[in-house]
């Protein structure tokens, strides 16, 4: 099975891009007949078996110009490769901007097209805060959505929020929900790693550590975490992902905040923490949230995307409705170590019961086979 794939990973390291990386890696490992040519923005630091990367060395900064460059260059490269190689199908992770060159390539070269949506590209008003295009943005994104989804032979969604959105907006689409996996062995409680990293950071075993892992995008509402930190000086707050400059754009950074910045692996930082927070106004299915829950901690989140599916209010965390509620929940939970432990155990069990990579990869492989032979 030869697949031409389009994705904004690398350099983007959000949940959708990381899921594509996992899918490519696990698909080629479990099914050696799968060969993937990936057209991306930049070089990938890690090599994947049976995957060949083509990239354009585009900017790290999100912008409309970068997206247009990728869509244009990607479509041209895709058509050239498709005429040289006999791909069985074209695959794109998200509508913007991978979906556009993928759709164009599939039409021009007569290939089956599979679209894997990433959550926020269906609810485009969430994306609009990253661009300065005014009222033209929803007009453009609606047109691109119709073009990409309308030409897809199959739409795979891995968030229930996303699946419902696709079905509502594009009822005639061939859309299927596939639950992804979690590496529960890697993302697990580990007291040794916890003690080691805390010692490195100058934290004690009794410090309550609240962690955020993710990007510094505006929709993540990191100002709520900074507000909570200013109100709860006895609690330690760790930011893994955003730079200090990105975080400062949300407000003053209190002294009880540890700004780690971008790292290739957040695993040990999660293991060293007690409570995970995600106050985002827009999500599909958050990888960061799933990894935190699998590590065995409660989560305090806003009602965005699938966050409310996997965080049961009062069971393994809290779903908050305002900045004040967000701070209050962190404060009350940080004062109850027994409840932190109890909720964390529930989080871990929920992930073990529901997320399995082998099942996910087999389902995706079967779907792709059916599309090719249909």
Secondary structure, DSSP 8 states (H G I E B T S, - for coil): -EEEEE--TTT--SHHHHHHHHHHHHHHHH-TT-EEEEEESS--SS--TTEEEEE----SS--HHHHHHHHHHHHHHHHHHHHHS--SEEEEESIIIIIHHHHHHHHHHT-EEEEE--STTTSHHHHGGGS--TTHHHHHHHHHHHHHHHT-SEEEESSHHHHHHHHHH-TTS-EEE------TTTSS--HHHHHHHHHHHT--TT--EEEEES---GGG-HHHHHHHHHH-TTSEEEEESS-HHHHHTTS---TTEEEEE--S--HHHHHT-SEEEE--S--SS-HHHHHHHHHT-EEEEES-TTHHHHS-BTTTEEEESSHHHHHHHHHHHHT-HHHHHHHHHHHHHHHHHH--HHHHHHHHHHHHHHHHH-
